[in-house]
Amino acid sequence: MNILKLLSNPKMLEMTTGGELSTENIELSSILLSDGPTVSLKFNHLSLPKHYPEKWKKKGCNATTFTISQSVELDIKILKWKPRMICSLRLENSDEGILLSVYEKDDQVMSCISRLLTLERIEGYTDERIQ
């Protein structure tokens, strides 16, 4: 499902990348659980979207980092996690709310269900691993 249709703040993504946000072969760099309840997932995508701000080009950015958070009536299951895990993010609307699932290859490693999905941050950065 298109992530824009599920975000509580789609304008942020539209203004930054024209609505594009890859959810395949991304690096899960952190999981933050906090009161609220809220879970924030930070991802790195080791490339840039087709459309991105001119200031990213001026800074020499070659990758994108973004943070998605879910809150309100949260149900979360973390089955496996390791730093810099390469995974895919799948999003869908369900009767219970927005289901966010994280897969490493074909194995589900995490799932969250909530009523609210927010793009907290999206920015370009320079990743030294990229030549």
N, C-alpha and C positions, 0 to 999 in steps of 0.2 A: 504494500500500500504506500502511496505517496506520503512522505513525512509531513509535507505542508498541510495536508488535510487534518492531521492529528495534533499539530502544535497549537498551544494556546497563544503563541506570538509568531505567526507565520511571516509577518512583515519584516522581522529581523533577518530571516533567511533570504527572503526575496530581495531585500535591499543590498545584502552583502554578496550573494552569489547568483542572483537571478532565480533562486528557488532550488538550486542544485545542492545536494548533500549526499555524497556516497556513503552507503552503509554496508558495503562489501569490502572484505580484506582490509579492515581497519584495525588499528592497534588499541586495545583497551589499556589505558595507562593508569587509571585509578578508579576506585569505587569509594564513595564517601556516604556513610549513613549518618543522618543527623535527626535531631528532634524535629517534630513537625507532623508526622514523620515524612522524611524526604530521603531519596537516594539520588546521588549525582554521579553520573558516569562520564568520565573524560576519555575521549578518543583522539587518536592521531591518524590522519590519512596522509600517507607519504607521497602526496601529489597535491596539485591545486585544482580547483574546479575550473570549468571552461571560462566562466565569468567570475572575476574577483576584483576587489578594489585596486585602484591604481597605486595606492600607498603600499600595498603588499609587494607590487612589482618594484617600486622604488627602494624598498627595504631589502630586496633580494630574497624574498620568501620562496620556498620551494615545497612547502607542505602546509597542511591545514590541521588545526586542533579545534575540537568543539566539545562542549559539555552539555549534556542533556540531563534534566532532572525530572523526577516524577514525585508527586505528593498527593495527599488526601486519600484516606482509606487504602493505604499501601499494603500490598502483599508481595513479599520478595523471597526468592529462593536463590541462593548462591551455591552451586554444586561444585564448582572448581574455578580457581583463578590463579594466575601467575603474572608477574610483571611483563609488560609488552606482549601480551597474548594477542596473536592475530586472529581476528574473528569476524563474524558478520552479524549485523543487527537486523532483526525482523520486527516489524511493527504491525499491529492489526487492531481493529476495533472489535470488542467482544461484548457480550451482554453485561459483563462485570466491569467494563471500562476499557482502557487502552492496555493491551498486552505488549510488552517489550520483551523480546527474547534475544539472548546472545548465544551464538553457536560458534564453537571452534571446530572447523570442518563440519561434520554432520552431527556432532555431539552437542546437545544443549548444555550450557554451563551456567546459565543464569536466566531468571525470568522475573518480571515485575508486572503487577497489575495495579493501575491507579486510574483516577478520573482526570488527571491533569498532566500533560506532557509539555515541558518548557525547554526551549533552546536557551540555555543560560549564557553561552558565550560561543563565538566562532571567530577565529583569527588565523592569519597566516603567520608562519614562523620559518626559520631556517634550520633544517635538520642536517647535521653533518654526515649522516649515513648515506645521504643521497648525493651522487656524484654530479 
